[in-house]
Amino acid sequence: MTRSEDNEIWKPEEYLAYHKLVFRIMFNFLNAHFPPQEDPEWWEKFAEDTDHASDEAKGGSLVNGMLLAISDYLEEEYKKRRG
C-alpha cells in the first residue's frame, strides 16, 4: 500500500503495521548514514539510499517527512563536525 495514493481508512492494526515498518526502515536508514561524512561519494550514496528507503517504506507523506527530517538532521550534524 502506498499512503500517498490511498484514500482508504485502514483498520488500526494496519496502521500499526505500517507505522512499525516505516519507523524501522527510517531508524535503520539513519544508523547506516551516521555520522555524516565529507566525502562526496558518501553524499551520493546517501541520496541513492534515500530513494531506496522511500521505496522500501512504500512512500507517502509520513515517509517523505521523515526522510526530510533525517536529511536536515544529518546536515546539521555535518556542519557541527566541520567546525
ABEGO torsion letter per residue (X at the ends): XBAAABABBBBAAAAAAAAAAAAAAAAAAAAAAOBBBABAAAAAAAAAAAAAAAAAAGEEAAAAAAAAAAAAAAAAAAAAAAX
